Amino acid sequence: MNDPSGISFFISLLMVFLVMYLLILRPQSKRQKEREAMTKKVGKGDRILTASGFYGVVVSTKGDDVLLVRFGDNRPFEVTRAAVAANLGPSAEGESA
């Protein structure tokens, strides 16, 4: 009844899941939390980079998930917070406006 190969298989399977958790799932959830914190901090006057590669300055916020962003000298466009790839910090022209 004692099957050492069954126990060793179970232990090796647990080790594979543990390694997968430590190398893949844990860092991914950490990056996701950091990204969510970054997008929540985006506010008026911040210079951002969108996921599509456009640089802009946040003019104002509209609700919880929508930002009004000015690209160049054009009128502001609505962009969701999820589309923000990076917050580049306060803009010189955003502080004076």
C-alpha positions as CSV (number, residue, x, y, z in Angstrom):
1,M,0.0,0.0,0.0
2,N,2.9,2.4,0.5
3,D,3.6,3.8,-2.9
4,P,6.8,5.9,-2.7
5,S,6.5,6.9,-6.4
6,G,3.0,8.4,-5.7
7,I,4.2,10.5,-2.8
8,S,7.3,11.7,-4.7
9,F,5.1,12.6,-7.7
10,F,2.8,14.6,-5.4
11,I,5.8,16.4,-3.8
12,S,7.3,17.2,-7.2
13,L,4.0,18.5,-8.4
14,L,3.7,20.8,-5.3
15,M,7.3,22.0,-6.0
16,V,6.4,22.9,-9.6
17,F,3.4,25.0,-8.4
18,L,5.4,26.7,-5.8
19,V,8.1,27.7,-8.2
20,M,5.5,28.8,-10.7
21,Y,3.9,31.0,-8.0
22,L,7.2,32.5,-6.9
23,L,8.5,33.2,-10.4
24,I,5.4,34.2,-12.3
25,L,2.2,34.9,-10.4
26,R,3.6,36.8,-7.4
27,P,5.7,39.3,-9.4
28,Q,2.8,39.8,-11.9
29,S,0.4,40.7,-9.1
30,K,3.0,43.1,-7.6
31,R,3.4,44.9,-11.0
32,Q,-0.4,45.1,-11.4
33,K,-0.8,46.7,-7.9
34,E,2.0,49.2,-8.7
35,R,0.3,50.1,-12.0
36,E,-3.0,50.6,-10.4
37,A,-1.4,52.9,-7.7
38,M,0.3,54.8,-10.5
39,T,-2.9,55.4,-12.5
40,K,-4.8,56.5,-9.4
41,K,-2.2,59.1,-8.7
42,V,-2.5,60.7,-12.1
43,G,-4.0,64.2,-11.7
44,K,-4.3,67.6,-13.2
45,G,-1.1,68.9,-14.6
46,D,0.7,65.6,-14.9
47,R,2.5,64.7,-18.1
48,I,1.6,61.2,-19.2
49,L,2.4,58.6,-21.8
50,T,-0.5,56.7,-23.2
51,A,-0.5,53.0,-24.1
52,S,-0.7,54.0,-27.8
53,G,2.5,56.1,-27.5
54,F,1.1,59.6,-27.3
55,Y,2.5,62.1,-24.8
56,G,0.0,64.5,-23.2
57,V,-0.8,66.7,-20.3
58,V,-3.8,66.0,-18.0
59,V,-6.1,69.0,-18.1
60,S,-8.7,67.7,-15.7
61,T,-10.4,64.5,-14.5
62,K,-13.9,63.5,-15.3
63,G,-15.3,61.0,-12.8
64,D,-13.1,58.2,-11.5
65,D,-12.0,56.6,-14.7
66,V,-11.8,59.4,-17.4
67,L,-9.1,62.0,-17.9
68,L,-9.2,65.0,-20.2
69,V,-5.7,65.0,-21.8
70,R,-4.3,67.7,-24.1
71,F,-2.0,66.4,-26.9
72,G,0.0,69.3,-28.3
73,D,-1.9,72.5,-28.8
74,N,-5.2,70.8,-29.7
75,R,-8.4,70.5,-27.6
76,P,-8.5,68.0,-24.8
77,F,-9.5,64.4,-25.5
78,E,-11.1,61.9,-23.1
79,V,-8.8,59.0,-22.1
80,T,-9.4,56.3,-19.6
81,R,-7.0,55.8,-16.7
82,A,-6.3,52.3,-18.0
83,A,-4.8,53.8,-21.2
84,V,-2.1,55.6,-19.1
85,A,1.2,53.7,-19.6
86,A,3.4,56.0,-17.5
87,N,3.1,59.1,-15.4
88,L,6.0,61.4,-16.3
89,G,5.4,63.8,-13.4
90,P,4.2,67.4,-13.3
91,S,4.4,69.4,-16.5
92,A,5.9,72.9,-16.5
93,E,3.0,74.2,-18.6
94,G,0.5,72.2,-16.5
95,E,1.6,74.0,-13.3
96,S,1.1,77.5,-14.9
97,A,-2.3,76.7,-16.4
